[in-house]
């Protein structure tokens, strides 16, 4: 048995940062990770030629101070997302090229509805108290309805409704009917509102770390190497008056406290003794991940740039829901990222590998022309079926969950503390939020033991 001050479960960004802060405070730690790698829902793969692709979370933006601080700490630079050409919106087989956030070439009726919907969401987000969204004045009203219900009753243009459904509900890689309106407002408010969430320039996809997310998490893992235990899925956590006993397949850890930093659906698969509070147990049963397939298609060069396109496109309900230029900081090779979300991702996942690839490539050729037909590489990550993610990219709350159980997102259960991007009051759903949650959980655990930071 390993005996330490603190045991951290999960080596995504939340767990890595919690472990890092505890270790640097002079505490002894054990960091247990179920996978054979660190990074959690981020995953940077380095190809044989040195090109890197981010198969999970990848982008950063203004206001995400904690990830920028971590990048500065480890000497990781940023580079801006390419936005030099037109984006495309495909609705009803019609392609609209535009620059900025809104495809102005669509019908005035659709644009008016789109703008009105965004303005209404902006105003609603302003009324959300970030630390306690379940206490918002209209929380009960918003938590009774889904995003789909709100869109259906407030947005009269079908085209605008489809675009908003993709932009808003797509963030949770789930159907709009699955997600509580209060949860959507909470997540968007945590990032400053919907414009930040859906924007590239000056938004949540403003930039990327040079070298991908792995350039940040690898040096953290190196610093924690002696305390890191891979391929150790945690099966149970038992608490008593003096500490916790954490049992994995081939390792048992005794600690004063535990920090659980895994997605809610995965946290719910751990056996707890005694049982967790009713609110926490029920929360973990009610917040699933979504469905998302992320594909990196590699070309000799980013040909779309020469065609006056930025690579960003959106086509609601198609097998290639979103595309975005994912080239490295050098600009070559050309990397087109395809993100398929929600019901479309589940449908794509039901195909075999060759049929799935053929379907995606047809979409790219239809959208970007014959140059898209001959990639030199194709790399696919189906987060929907990733065993230790429980779906992707973040958990979502169906109707009724936030007002009934939301307060359990961060509330410790005796000697167990909770981390993960879903538990962050700021930048919920981004890597920055995961980092914030890890720092908070580490501070909580040390404070509970009277340890000065």
C-alpha positions as CSV (number, residue, x, y, z in Angstrom):
1,X,0.0,0.0,0.0
2,X,1.2,3.5,-0.9
3,X,0.8,6.0,1.9
4,X,0.6,9.7,0.9
5,X,-1.0,13.0,2.0
6,X,-3.3,13.3,-1.0
7,X,-4.5,10.9,-3.8
8,X,-5.7,12.4,-7.1
9,X,-7.9,10.4,-9.4
10,X,-7.6,11.3,-13.1
11,X,-4.6,12.8,-15.0
12,X,-6.4,15.2,-17.3
13,X,-5.6,18.9,-16.9
14,X,-7.7,19.1,-13.7
15,X,-5.9,16.2,-12.0
16,X,-2.5,17.2,-13.3
17,X,-2.7,20.7,-12.0
18,X,-4.2,19.7,-8.7
19,X,-1.3,17.3,-8.2
20,X,1.3,19.9,-9.4
21,X,0.1,22.5,-6.9
22,X,0.0,19.9,-4.0
23,X,3.5,18.6,-4.8
24,X,4.9,22.1,-5.0
25,X,3.4,22.9,-1.6
26,X,5.5,20.1,-0.2
27,X,2.7,17.5,0.1
28,X,3.2,13.8,-0.8
29,X,0.8,12.7,-3.5
30,X,-0.2,9.7,-5.7
31,X,-1.8,10.5,-9.1
32,X,-3.8,7.6,-10.6
33,X,-4.9,7.5,-14.2
34,X,-7.0,4.8,-15.9
35,X,-5.6,5.3,-19.3
36,X,-2.0,4.5,-20.5
37,X,-1.5,8.3,-21.1
38,X,-2.1,11.6,-19.4
39,X,-4.2,14.4,-20.9
40,X,-7.7,13.2,-20.3
41,X,-10.1,14.8,-22.9
42,X,-7.1,16.4,-24.5
43,X,-4.8,14.2,-26.6
44,X,-1.9,15.5,-28.7
45,X,-0.6,12.9,-31.2
46,X,2.8,13.5,-32.7
47,X,3.0,11.8,-36.1
48,X,6.2,10.1,-37.5
49,X,7.2,13.2,-39.5
50,X,6.9,15.4,-36.4
51,X,3.5,17.0,-37.3
52,X,1.2,17.1,-34.3
53,X,-2.6,16.9,-34.2
54,X,-4.9,17.6,-31.2
55,X,-7.4,14.8,-31.1
56,X,-9.3,16.5,-28.2
57,X,-9.6,19.9,-26.7
58,X,-7.3,22.3,-28.6
59,X,-8.2,26.0,-28.6
60,X,-7.7,28.9,-26.2
61,X,-8.9,32.5,-26.0
62,X,-9.0,35.8,-24.2
63,X,-10.0,35.6,-20.5
64,X,-8.6,32.1,-20.1
65,X,-5.9,33.4,-17.7
66,X,-5.1,30.2,-16.0
67,X,-4.1,28.2,-19.1
68,X,-2.0,31.2,-20.3
69,X,-0.3,31.3,-16.9
70,X,0.5,27.6,-17.2
71,X,1.8,28.1,-20.7
72,X,4.0,30.9,-19.4
73,X,5.2,28.7,-16.5
74,X,6.4,26.0,-19.0
75,X,7.5,28.3,-21.8
76,X,4.8,27.3,-24.3
77,X,3.9,30.0,-26.9
78,X,0.6,30.6,-28.6
79,X,-0.2,31.1,-32.3
80,X,-3.4,32.6,-33.7
81,X,-6.2,30.7,-35.4
82,X,-6.1,31.3,-39.1
83,X,-9.1,33.6,-40.0
84,X,-7.7,35.2,-43.2
85,X,-10.5,34.0,-45.6
86,X,-14.2,33.5,-45.7
87,X,-16.1,31.0,-43.6
88,X,-19.0,29.0,-45.0
89,X,-22.5,28.2,-43.7
90,X,-24.4,25.5,-45.5
91,X,-28.2,25.4,-44.9
92,X,-30.7,23.7,-47.2
93,X,-27.9,22.8,-49.6
94,X,-27.1,26.5,-50.1
95,X,-23.6,27.7,-49.3
96,X,-23.2,31.2,-47.8
97,X,-19.7,32.6,-47.7
98,X,-19.1,35.3,-45.1
99,X,-16.5,36.9,-42.9
100,X,-17.0,37.4,-39.1
101,X,-19.7,35.8,-37.0
102,X,-22.9,36.1,-39.1
103,X,-23.6,34.9,-42.7
104,X,-25.2,38.1,-43.9
105,X,-26.1,36.7,-47.4
106,X,-28.9,34.7,-45.9
107,X,-32.4,35.9,-46.0
108,X,-33.2,39.1,-43.9
109,X,-35.8,37.1,-42.1
110,X,-33.3,34.4,-41.0
111,X,-30.7,37.0,-40.1
112,X,-33.2,39.0,-38.0
113,X,-34.2,35.9,-36.1
114,X,-30.6,34.9,-35.7
115,X,-29.6,38.2,-34.3
116,X,-32.6,38.5,-32.0
117,X,-31.9,35.0,-30.6
118,X,-28.3,35.8,-29.9
119,X,-29.2,39.1,-28.2
120,X,-31.7,37.4,-26.0
121,X,-29.2,34.7,-25.0
122,X,-26.6,37.5,-24.2
123,X,-29.1,39.2,-21.9
124,X,-30.1,36.0,-20.2
125,X,-26.4,35.1,-19.6
126,X,-25.9,38.5,-17.8
127,X,-28.4,37.5,-15.1
128,X,-26.6,34.2,-14.2
129,X,-24.6,34.3,-10.9
130,X,-21.5,32.2,-11.9
131,X,-20.9,30.6,-8.5
132,X,-24.6,29.8,-7.9
133,X,-26.5,29.7,-11.3
134,X,-29.3,27.7,-9.6
135,X,-30.1,30.8,-7.7
136,X,-30.7,33.0,-10.8
137,X,-34.0,34.8,-10.6
138,X,-35.4,32.7,-13.5
139,X,-33.5,29.6,-12.8
140,X,-36.5,27.4,-12.1
141,X,-38.2,28.6,-15.3
142,X,-35.1,28.0,-17.5
143,X,-34.3,24.6,-15.9
144,X,-37.8,23.3,-16.8
145,X,-37.2,23.7,-20.5
146,X,-34.6,22.3,-22.9
147,X,-32.6,24.4,-25.4
148,X,-34.7,22.8,-28.1
149,X,-37.9,23.9,-26.5
150,X,-36.7,27.5,-26.2
151,X,-35.5,27.6,-29.8
152,X,-38.9,26.2,-31.0
153,X,-40.9,28.8,-29.1
154,X,-38.6,31.9,-29.6
155,X,-37.0,31.5,-33.0
156,X,-39.6,31.6,-35.9
157,X,-37.2,31.2,-38.8
158,X,-36.3,27.5,-39.4
159,X,-32.9,28.3,-40.8
160,X,-32.0,30.6,-37.9
161,X,-33.3,27.9,-35.5
162,X,-31.0,25.2,-37.1
163,X,-28.0,27.5,-37.0
164,X,-28.6,28.4,-33.3
165,X,-29.2,24.8,-32.4
166,X,-25.9,23.9,-33.9
167,X,-24.1,26.9,-32.3
168,X,-25.7,26.6,-28.9
169,X,-26.6,23.0,-28.2
170,X,-23.6,21.8,-30.4
171,X,-21.3,23.0,-27.6
172,X,-22.5,20.1,-25.5
173,X,-22.3,17.6,-28.5
174,X,-25.9,16.6,-27.8
175,X,-29.3,17.3,-29.3
176,X,-30.9,20.5,-28.2
177,X,-33.8,18.5,-26.7
178,X,-31.3,16.9,-24.3
179,X,-29.9,20.0,-22.6
180,X,-31.4,22.3,-20.0
181,X,-31.6,25.9,-21.0
182,X,-30.2,26.8,-17.5
183,X,-27.2,24.6,-18.2
184,X,-26.5,26.2,-21.5
185,X,-26.8,29.7,-20.0
186,X,-24.5,28.7,-17.1
187,X,-21.8,27.4,-19.4
188,X,-22.0,30.4,-21.8
189,X,-22.1,32.9,-19.0
190,X,-18.9,31.3,-17.5
191,X,-17.1,32.3,-20.7
192,X,-18.6,35.8,-21.0
193,X,-21.5,35.0,-23.3
194,X,-22.4,33.3,-26.6
195,X,-20.3,35.5,-28.8
196,X,-17.1,34.3,-27.1
197,X,-18.3,30.7,-27.3
198,X,-19.0,30.7,-31.0
199,X,-16.2,33.0,-32.3
200,X,-12.7,32.3,-33.6
201,X,-11.1,35.8,-33.5
202,X,-11.2,37.1,-30.0
203,X,-13.3,34.1,-29.0
204,X,-12.9,30.6,-27.6
205,X,-11.0,29.6,-30.8
206,X,-8.8,32.6,-30.9
207,X,-5.5,30.7,-30.6
208,X,-3.7,27.4,-29.9
209,X,-0.6,26.4,-28.0
210,X,2.5,25.8,-30.2
211,X,2.9,22.0,-30.0
212,X,-0.7,21.4,-29.1
213,X,-2.1,20.8,-25.6
214,X,0.6,18.1,-25.1
215,X,3.2,20.8,-25.0
216,X,1.6,21.9,-21.7
217,X,0.6,18.6,-20.1
218,X,3.8,16.6,-20.9
219,X,6.1,18.8,-18.9
220,X,3.6,18.7,-16.0
221,X,3.6,14.9,-16.2
222,X,7.4,14.8,-16.3
223,X,7.5,16.9,-13.1
224,X,5.1,14.4,-11.5
225,X,6.7,11.3,-12.9
226,X,7.5,9.6,-9.6
227,X,4.0,10.1,-8.3
228,X,2.1,9.2,-11.6
229,X,0.6,5.7,-11.9
230,X,-0.9,5.0,-15.4
231,X,-3.3,2.1,-16.4
232,X,-4.8,2.2,-12.9
233,X,-8.6,2.6,-13.1
234,X,-9.9,3.4,-9.6
235,X,-12.6,1.0,-8.5
236,X,-13.4,2.2,-5.0
237,X,-12.8,5.0,-2.5
238,X,-13.5,4.3,1.2
239,X,-13.5,7.0,3.8
240,X,-13.0,6.8,7.6
241,X,-12.3,9.3,10.4
242,X,-8.6,9.4,9.6
243,X,-8.4,9.4,5.8
244,X,-9.3,7.6,2.5
245,X,-8.4,4.3,0.9
246,X,-8.3,4.4,-2.9
247,X,-8.2,1.1,-4.6
248,X,-7.2,0.6,-8.3
249,X,-6.7,-2.6,-10.2
250,X,-3.1,-3.1,-9.1
251,X,-2.5,-0.4,-6.5
252,X,-4.0,0.7,-3.1
253,X,-3.4,4.2,-1.8
254,X,-3.9,5.5,1.7
255,X,-4.3,9.3,1.9
256,X,-5.7,12.0,4.1
257,X,-7.9,13.2,1.3
258,X,-8.8,12.4,-2.3
259,X,-9.4,14.7,-5.3
260,X,-11.6,13.0,-8.0
261,X,-10.9,14.7,-11.3
262,X,-12.7,12.7,-13.9
263,X,-15.9,13.3,-15.9
264,X,-19.1,13.0,-13.9
265,X,-20.2,9.8,-15.7
266,X,-16.9,8.2,-14.9
267,X,-17.0,9.4,-11.2
268,X,-20.3,7.6,-10.9
269,X,-18.7,4.3,-11.8
270,X,-16.5,4.4,-8.7
271,X,-17.8,2.6,-5.6
272,X,-17.8,4.8,-2.5
273,X,-18.0,3.7,1.1
274,X,-19.8,5.2,2.8
275,X,-22.1,6.3,0.0
276,X,-21.8,9.9,-1.2
277,X,-24.4,12.5,-0.3
278,X,-27.7,11.9,-2.1
279,X,-27.3,15.1,-4.2
280,X,-23.8,14.1,-5.4
281,X,-24.8,10.5,-6.2
282,X,-27.9,11.7,-8.1
283,X,-25.9,14.4,-9.9
284,X,-23.4,11.8,-11.2
285,X,-26.3,9.7,-12.5
286,X,-27.8,12.6,-14.3
287,X,-25.0,14.4,-16.2
288,X,-23.9,12.3,-19.2
289,X,-21.3,13.2,-21.8
290,X,-22.4,13.9,-25.4
291,X,-21.5,12.3,-28.7
292,X,-18.6,13.7,-30.8
293,X,-16.2,12.4,-33.5
294,X,-13.1,14.6,-34.2
295,X,-11.2,13.9,-37.4
296,X,-8.0,15.4,-38.6
297,X,-7.6,15.2,-42.4
298,X,-4.0,16.0,-43.5
299,X,-3.1,17.5,-46.9
300,X,0.2,18.6,-48.4
301,X,-0.8,22.2,-48.0
302,X,-3.8,24.2,-46.7
303,X,-5.3,24.6,-50.2
304,X,-8.4,26.3,-48.9
305,X,-6.4,29.3,-48.0
306,X,-5.4,29.8,-51.6
307,X,-9.1,29.6,-52.5
308,X,-9.9,32.5,-50.2
309,X,-11.4,30.3,-47.4
310,X,-10.4,30.2,-43.7
311,X,-11.4,26.5,-43.4
312,X,-14.2,27.2,-41.0
313,X,-17.6,25.8,-42.2
314,X,-20.8,24.8,-40.5
315,X,-23.5,22.5,-41.9
316,X,-26.2,21.6,-39.4
317,X,-27.2,17.9,-39.2
318,X,-24.5,16.7,-41.7
319,X,-21.8,14.1,-41.1
320,X,-19.3,17.0,-41.0
321,X,-21.1,19.4,-38.8
322,X,-18.2,21.7,-38.4
323,X,-14.8,22.1,-40.0
324,X,-11.9,24.4,-38.9
325,X,-8.3,25.0,-40.1
326,X,-6.2,23.0,-37.6
327,X,-2.7,23.7,-39.2
328,X,0.2,23.9,-36.8
329,X,2.1,27.1,-36.3
330,X,4.2,26.4,-39.4
331,X,1.2,26.5,-41.7
332,X,2.1,23.2,-43.3
333,X,1.0,20.5,-43.9
334,X,-2.6,21.5,-44.3
335,X,-4.8,20.0,-41.5
336,X,-8.5,20.2,-41.7
337,X,-10.3,19.4,-38.5
338,X,-13.8,17.9,-38.8
339,X,-16.1,17.8,-35.8
340,X,-19.3,15.9,-35.9
341,X,-21.6,16.3,-32.9
342,X,-24.7,15.0,-31.3
343,X,-27.1,12.8,-33.3
344,X,-25.0,13.2,-36.4
345,X,-22.0,11.8,-34.5
346,X,-24.0,8.8,-33.2
347,X,-25.1,8.1,-36.8
348,X,-21.6,8.4,-38.1
349,X,-20.3,6.1,-35.4
350,X,-22.7,3.3,-36.5
351,X,-20.8,3.0,-39.8
352,X,-17.7,0.9,-40.2
353,X,-14.4,2.7,-40.5
354,X,-14.2,2.7,-44.3
355,X,-17.8,3.9,-44.8
356,X,-17.3,6.5,-42.1
357,X,-14.2,7.9,-43.9
358,X,-15.9,7.8,-47.3
359,X,-18.9,9.7,-45.9
360,X,-16.7,12.4,-44.3
361,X,-14.6,12.8,-47.4
362,X,-17.7,13.2,-49.6
363,X,-18.7,16.1,-47.4
364,X,-15.3,17.8,-47.6
365,X,-15.3,17.5,-51.4
366,X,-18.8,18.9,-51.7
367,X,-17.7,21.8,-49.5
368,X,-14.2,22.5,-50.5
369,X,-13.9,21.0,-54.0
370,X,-11.9,18.2,-55.7
371,X,-8.7,19.3,-54.0
372,X,-10.1,17.8,-50.8
373,X,-10.4,14.4,-52.3
374,X,-6.7,13.3,-51.8
375,X,-5.5,13.7,-48.3
376,X,-2.1,12.2,-47.2
377,X,-3.5,11.3,-43.8
378,X,-6.7,10.7,-41.9
379,X,-6.8,10.5,-38.1
380,X,-10.1,9.9,-36.2
381,X,-11.0,10.1,-32.5
382,X,-14.5,8.9,-31.5
383,X,-14.9,10.4,-28.0
384,X,-18.4,9.0,-27.8
385,X,-17.1,5.5,-27.2
386,X,-14.0,6.5,-25.2
387,X,-14.2,4.3,-22.1
388,X,-12.7,6.7,-19.6
389,X,-14.4,9.9,-20.9
390,X,-18.0,8.7,-20.8
391,X,-18.7,10.6,-24.0
392,X,-17.5,14.1,-25.1
393,X,-16.5,16.7,-25.1
394,X,-18.1,17.9,-21.8
395,X,-21.0,16.7,-19.6
396,X,-24.4,18.4,-19.9
397,X,-27.3,18.7,-17.5
398,X,-30.8,17.7,-18.8
399,X,-33.8,19.6,-17.5
400,X,-34.3,19.8,-13.8
401,X,-30.7,18.8,-12.8
402,X,-29.1,22.1,-12.1
403,X,-31.8,23.5,-9.7
404,X,-32.1,20.2,-7.9
405,X,-28.5,19.0,-7.8
406,X,-26.2,21.7,-9.2
407,X,-24.9,22.7,-5.8
408,X,-23.2,19.3,-5.5
409,X,-20.8,20.1,-8.5
410,X,-18.1,21.5,-6.2
411,X,-19.3,20.6,-2.7
412,X,-16.8,18.2,-1.0
413,X,-18.1,14.9,0.3
414,X,-16.2,14.8,3.6
415,X,-12.7,13.8,2.5
416,X,-13.4,13.7,-1.2
417,X,-13.0,16.8,-3.3
418,X,-14.2,17.3,-6.9
419,X,-12.4,18.7,-9.9
420,X,-13.0,18.8,-13.6
421,X,-14.0,21.5,-16.1
422,X,-17.7,21.0,-15.4
423,X,-17.1,22.0,-11.8
424,X,-15.5,25.4,-12.7
425,X,-17.6,28.6,-12.2
426,X,-15.4,30.3,-14.9
427,X,-14.6,28.9,-18.3
428,X,-16.7,25.8,-17.7
429,X,-16.2,23.4,-20.5
430,X,-12.7,24.6,-21.6
431,X,-9.3,23.4,-20.6
432,X,-8.9,26.7,-18.7
433,X,-11.9,25.7,-16.6
434,X,-10.3,22.3,-15.9
435,X,-7.1,24.0,-14.7
436,X,-9.1,26.4,-12.4
437,X,-11.0,23.4,-10.9
438,X,-7.7,21.6,-10.2
439,X,-6.3,24.6,-8.5
440,X,-9.5,25.1,-6.4
441,X,-9.6,21.5,-5.4
442,X,-6.0,21.5,-4.3
443,X,-6.5,24.6,-2.3
444,X,-9.6,23.2,-0.7
445,X,-7.9,19.9,0.3
446,X,-4.9,21.7,1.8
447,X,-7.1,24.2,3.7
448,X,-9.1,21.3,5.2
449,X,-5.9,19.9,6.5
450,X,-4.5,23.2,7.7
451,X,-1.7,23.2,5.1
452,X,-0.4,26.6,4.0
453,X,0.1,27.0,0.3
